[in-house]
Amino acid sequence: MKPESTRDNDPLAAVSASISRLTITRVILWLVAISIVSYITGFAILALSGGFSPGPEPVASPFNRTAFRSANTSSFPLDGASSGEVRIILGAGDLTVHGGAQQDNLMETTVYSASPLMQPDYAVSMNGSAKRVVMTETGHKKKDWVFAHSPESWDNTWDVNLNNAVPFALTVNSGAGDCDILLGNTNLTTLAVNTGAGDTTIDLGDYHGGPFSAVIHNGVGDLTLRVRKESNTRIRLHQGVGDTDASGLAQTDEHYTTAGFNPTLPVNEIAITQGVGSVELEAV
């Protein structure tokens, strides 16, 4: 007679195996749920920027696959403003934001796209001594989008230069694509970054401007945040699925602070919500 397996007679082993299978199932379900929510966020930003508008039946054309790149530059003078607000809404494409605009300009932009129809629209207004510029991708309104055009025709790259000295609030909404936000030589009051899918880098390593608050929502993709090690900065991280690597920062639960952090002094407050992907925090 064949002896019974010890494992079959061990109820603890059976329970342990069941718990292990349940844990793996829950992790997989969480990954699927977070991915779905993140992509919904990305597509919502695409819709807000003019995506998915109804149109005629797509017509096959060899020109849909023509990937020429046209550059368009624009500048927005301060016109005497002592502060600014900049909002950037990009449905799909790569975005770089940094300082370096001419001292009499709030913002300068260069846009490379696979079609002139992908060029953004701008809304400019003044509110007292504050100038506001909203940069919005509206090309999707002017053409049939997903089914009529191949990924090659989505090629869309935005390069934005901001004023170094004038304090400003910056909001970035990006549906899909990589974002590099390099603000070390600018003067922030608030920063809001919302991304759907793609890798995001926010570099404040050389920041010497005034205190600011920042809220960062990253859907699917890796996130890198650099802050100046001499700054008085506190970071709160809420992460879904992925690894966290912190360098040069002290950790207390979900909070990370720079060396010598003093809450009684002006603080750079940064709140991060990460969906799926690794997070790298650096004090440099």
C-alpha positions in Angstrom: 0.0 0.0 0.0 1.3 3.5 -0.9 1.9 5.6 2.2 -0.1 8.8 2.5 1.7 12.1 2.0 2.6 13.9 5.2 1.6 17.2 3.5 -1.9 15.8 2.8 -2.4 15.0 6.5 -1.0 18.4 7.7 -3.9 20.9 8.1 -1.5 23.7 8.8 0.3 23.2 5.5 -3.0 23.2 3.7 -4.1 26.4 5.4 -0.7 28.0 4.6 -1.0 27.1 1.0 -4.5 28.5 0.8 -3.4 31.8 2.4 -0.5 32.0 0.0 -2.7 31.5 -3.0 -5.2 34.1 -1.7 -2.4 36.7 -1.1 -1.1 36.2 -4.6 -4.6 36.6 -6.0 -5.2 39.8 -4.1 -1.9 41.3 -5.3 -2.8 40.5 -8.9 -6.2 42.0 -8.5 -4.7 45.2 -6.9 -2.3 45.5 -9.8 -5.1 45.2 -12.3 -7.3 47.7 -10.5 -4.5 50.3 -10.1 -3.6 49.9 -13.8 -7.2 50.4 -14.9 -7.6 53.5 -12.7 -4.3 54.9 -14.0 -5.2 54.4 -17.6 -8.7 55.9 -17.0 -7.0 58.9 -15.6 -4.8 59.2 -18.6 -7.6 58.9 -21.0 -9.7 61.4 -19.0 -6.8 63.9 -19.5 -6.8 63.0 -23.2 -10.6 63.7 -23.3 -10.2 67.0 -21.5 -7.6 68.1 -24.0 -9.9 67.3 -26.9 -9.5 63.6 -27.6 -12.1 61.2 -28.8 -14.2 63.7 -30.5 -16.7 62.2 -33.0 -15.9 62.4 -36.6 -16.5 60.7 -40.0 -15.4 57.1 -40.7 -11.6 56.9 -40.9 -10.3 56.9 -44.4 -7.2 54.9 -45.1 -4.4 57.1 -46.4 -0.7 56.8 -46.8 -0.4 60.3 -45.4 -1.6 59.0 -42.0 1.8 57.4 -41.7 3.8 60.4 -42.8 6.0 61.5 -39.8 7.2 64.9 -40.7 8.0 67.2 -37.8 7.2 70.9 -37.8 8.4 73.2 -35.1 6.4 76.1 -33.7 7.8 78.6 -31.2 5.8 81.0 -29.1 6.7 83.5 -26.3 4.6 85.2 -23.7 5.9 88.5 -22.3 5.3 89.4 -18.7 3.7 92.8 -19.7 4.6 94.2 -16.2 3.3 91.2 -14.3 5.0 90.4 -11.0 3.7 86.8 -10.7 2.4 84.1 -13.0 0.3 81.0 -13.4 1.0 78.4 -16.1 -1.2 75.4 -16.9 -0.1 72.8 -19.4 -2.5 70.1 -20.7 -1.0 67.5 -23.0 -3.0 64.5 -24.1 -0.2 62.4 -25.6 3.5 63.2 -26.1 6.7 64.0 -24.3 7.0 67.1 -22.2 10.1 69.0 -20.9 9.6 72.0 -18.6 12.5 74.1 -17.3 13.7 77.6 -16.6 15.7 79.8 -18.9 13.1 82.0 -20.5 14.1 85.6 -21.3 13.8 87.9 -18.3 10.9 89.8 -19.8 9.0 86.6 -20.7 6.9 84.5 -18.5 7.0 81.5 -20.8 8.6 80.4 -24.1 7.5 77.2 -25.9 8.8 75.1 -28.8 6.5 72.4 -30.1 7.6 69.6 -32.5 4.8 67.6 -33.9 4.1 65.1 -36.7 1.3 67.3 -37.9 0.5 71.1 -37.8 -2.9 70.1 -36.4 -1.2 68.9 -33.2 0.0 72.4 -32.3 -1.4 73.6 -29.0 -3.8 76.4 -28.4 -3.0 79.2 -25.9 -5.2 81.2 -23.6 -3.6 84.3 -22.0 -5.1 86.6 -19.4 -4.2 89.1 -16.7 -5.5 89.2 -13.2 -4.2 92.3 -11.5 -0.4 91.9 -11.5 -0.5 88.2 -12.3 -0.3 86.8 -15.8 -1.9 83.5 -16.7 -1.1 81.3 -19.7 -2.9 78.0 -20.5 -1.3 75.7 -23.1 -3.7 73.0 -24.3 -3.3 70.3 -26.9 -6.4 70.6 -29.1 -5.2 68.8 -32.3 -7.3 65.8 -31.5 -10.4 67.8 -32.1 -9.3 68.5 -35.7 -8.7 64.9 -36.9 -9.9 61.3 -36.4 -7.7 60.0 -33.6 -7.0 56.5 -32.5 -8.2 54.4 -35.4 -7.3 56.6 -38.3 -3.7 57.3 -37.2 -0.8 55.1 -36.4 1.5 55.7 -33.4 4.1 57.2 -35.7 1.7 60.1 -36.4 1.3 60.8 -32.7 4.8 62.1 -32.4 4.4 65.2 -30.2 7.2 66.9 -28.2 6.7 70.0 -26.1 9.6 72.1 -24.7 8.6 74.8 -22.3 10.9 77.5 -20.8 9.7 79.5 -17.7 10.9 82.7 -16.2 13.6 82.2 -13.5 12.8 85.1 -11.2 9.1 85.8 -11.2 7.1 83.6 -8.7 4.6 81.4 -10.5 2.2 78.5 -10.0 2.6 75.6 -12.4 0.1 72.8 -13.2 0.9 70.0 -15.6 -1.6 67.4 -16.8 -0.3 64.7 -19.1 -2.2 61.7 -20.3 0.5 59.5 -21.9 4.2 60.2 -22.4 7.3 61.0 -20.5 7.6 64.2 -18.4 10.8 66.0 -17.4 10.1 68.9 -15.1 13.4 70.6 -14.3 12.7 73.6 -12.0 15.9 74.1 -10.1 16.5 77.7 -11.3 12.9 78.9 -11.1 10.7 80.5 -8.3 7.7 78.3 -7.5 4.6 79.1 -5.4 2.7 75.9 -6.1 3.3 72.8 -8.3 0.7 70.3 -9.4 1.6 67.3 -11.6 -0.9 64.7 -12.8 0.2 62.0 -15.2 -1.6 59.0 -16.6 1.1 56.7 -18.1 4.8 57.3 -18.6 8.0 58.0 -16.7 8.2 61.3 -14.8 11.3 63.2 -13.5 10.9 66.3 -11.3 14.2 67.9 -10.5 14.4 70.6 -7.8 18.0 69.8 -6.9 19.3 73.3 -7.5 16.2 75.1 -6.3 16.8 78.4 -4.5 13.4 80.0 -4.9 10.8 80.7 -2.3 8.9 78.0 -0.3 6.3 76.1 -2.2 3.7 73.3 -2.0 3.5 70.5 -4.5 1.0 67.7 -5.2 2.1 64.9 -7.6 -0.2 62.2 -8.9 1.6 59.6 -11.0 -0.4 56.8 -12.6 1.7 54.1 -14.3 5.4 54.6 -14.7 8.5 55.3 -12.7 8.8 58.6 -10.7 12.1 60.4 -9.8 12.1 63.4 -7.5 15.2 65.3 -6.6 15.3 68.1 -4.0 18.1 70.2 -2.7 19.7 68.6 0.4 20.1 72.0 2.1 16.4 72.8 1.7 13.7 72.5 4.4 11.6 69.9 2.6 9.1 67.3 3.7 7.7 64.7 1.4 4.7 62.5 2.0 4.5 59.4 -0.2 1.5 57.2 -0.7 2.5 54.3 -3.0 0.5 51.6 -4.7 2.7 48.9 -6.2 6.4 49.3 -6.8 9.7 49.9 -5.0 10.9 53.0 -3.2 14.5 54.1 -3.0 15.3 57.2 -0.9 18.8 58.7 -0.8 19.9 61.5 1.6 16.5 61.7 3.3 15.3 60.7 6.8 12.2 58.5 6.8 9.4 58.4 9.4 6.6 56.2 8.3 5.4 57.7 5.0 7.2 61.0 5.5 10.7 61.8 4.2 12.6 64.9 5.3 15.8 66.6 4.4 18.6 66.7 7.0 18.0 69.2 9.7 14.4 69.6 8.9 12.6 72.2 11.0 8.8 72.5 10.9 8.8 75.9 12.5 10.6 77.4 9.4 9.1 77.8 6.0 8.7 74.4 4.5 8.6 73.0 1.0 5.7 70.5 1.3 5.4 67.8 -1.3 2.7 65.1 -1.4 3.1 62.2 -3.8 0.5 59.6 -4.8 2.0 56.8 -7.0 0.0 54.1 -8.7 2.2 51.5 -10.3 6.0 51.9 -10.7 9.1 52.6 -8.7 9.7 55.8 -6.8 13.2 57.3 -6.4 13.6 60.2 -3.9 17.0 62.0 -3.8 18.4 64.8 -1.8 21.3 66.2 -3.8 
